[in-house]
Amino acid sequence: MWTQVFYVCGFTLFSMSLAENPASSTQSQDHMGHCQYIFTVSSLDGSSSCTGAATERDGLLSRLTLLEALVSRLVGGTDGDTEGGLQEAYAQITGERDQLQQDKDRLAKQIQELQRRLSKTSLEVESLRLKPCQHTRGNQQDNRHSPRTGSENSFSINAYQEMKAEVTEVPASYLLLERNQTSKGCGELIMVGEPLSHKKAESITGKYGVWLQDPDPQGTLYTNNTVWRIDAVGRDVRQLFAYEDMNQFSRGFPMKVLLLPEPVESTGATVYRGSLYYQRRQSRSIIRYDLTSESVVNRQDLPHASFHGQYPYSWGGYTDIDLAVDEQGLWAIYSTDKAKGAIVISKLDPESLEVKQSWETNIRKNTVANAFMICGRLYTVASYTAPDTTINYMFDTATDTGKAIAVPFKNKYRYNSMVDYNHALGKLFAWDNFNMVSYDLTLGRSGQSSR
């Protein structure tokens, strides 16, 4: 477009030049009989010299140069407008992209909510299926005196068949569950729920620690609502914090602080039947501390147990001896030189702390992040830092057999230093990088494998 303008302007200038300088012509005939025309244009100053023609040419070139400069400015202005248009289009596309991302996040949340509702509905359907249909005698008599028509009976039968068909489609993983363990028997671990945060430690001493509730409290001074906490970072850990209930615990208001007579080693302590059980620092001694009298009522060395960094969990922390409680009582999870680092499980007498029976597994203690007991079965956690890891091994003391499993488990804050089971609540308690969290559990029916 601008090239055409340039040519038009140039032709106009040339025409103006001709108008200002009129030309004359002569006609003659060559020796071949062809016509010849000779044009003569006078110079601007009326002279006939070539110097005048050169001056005219220079003037014309000057005008053309000015015209080129004008065209360049016009073209430059157009490019600026184009760049501004591109910037505006880019801004619009960026805004649309951000809006699409927001829509994507919103849809993802809706999908999660629908999945949760589907799981809940499936559980309710299974619960209804397991309940037998019971009719009272009065209802049966009413049915006899109020006969139904053929269409009503057909509708009832069809509705029953449809419900039965829907129930049979429920996935086997939802065939649960005695979650609170107050019912008869125990089942294998099927599922661990999402971590629920309750409290965050206020200082560096709370990077890792122990927090628990007594599943079977004794006496009236403390109840199963009382929350116990030990911040385990430090060389002389002795403080035991007591909170009236979970609400006071979350708010950070202890009702009492007990000073233990012997320092605590790491995060392997547990609370059971009104006593705190813990490993004394830099020793294999197990101490039973009565919470009511606030005194040591028994202590016992755990035979041949490693301690203070010989065979800890993979995260370290001097976690050589880990005490645990489940439906069957008090346990110790540790290793020995004889076992060469493999996990040893011992059932302890909660009164005398003597070993009643022991089992040696084939999984090495320093290859797993943590372990806990449920219904006489040992479960190990694969990683303490991976946000999405698994419960990777199970050993059943009833059959003296172990096997690899893969139950999903989340380390929300990526440094999980303590995992313990509370059979009264059907939950796991954990300490994950300053944060005290809990997990709901799903267990299979009594006597039924999860696989």
Buried (B, 14 or more C-beta within 10 A) or exposed (E): EEEEEBEEBBEEBEEEBEEEBEEEEEEEEEEEEEEEEEEEEBBEEEEEEEEBBEBBEEEBEEBBEEBEEEBEEEEEEEEEEEEEEEEEEEEEEEEEEEEEEEEEEEEEEEEEEEEEEEBEEBBEBBEEBEEEEEEEEEEEEEEEEEEEEEEEEEEEEEEEEEEEEEBEEBEEEBBBBBBEBEEEEBBBBBBBEEBEEBBBBEEEBBBBBBBBBBBBBBEEEBEEBBBBBBBBBEEEBBBBBBBBBBEBBBEEEBBBEBEBEBBBBBBBBBBBBBBBBBBBBEBBBBBBBBBEEEEBEBBBEBEBBBBBEBBBBBBEBBBBBBBBBBBBBBBBBBBBEEBEBBBBBBBBEBEEBEBEEBBBBEBBBBBBBBBBBBBBBBBBBBBBBBEEBBBBBBBBBEEEEBEEBEBEBBBBBEBBBBBBBBBBBBBBBBBBBBBBBBBBBBBBBEEBEBE
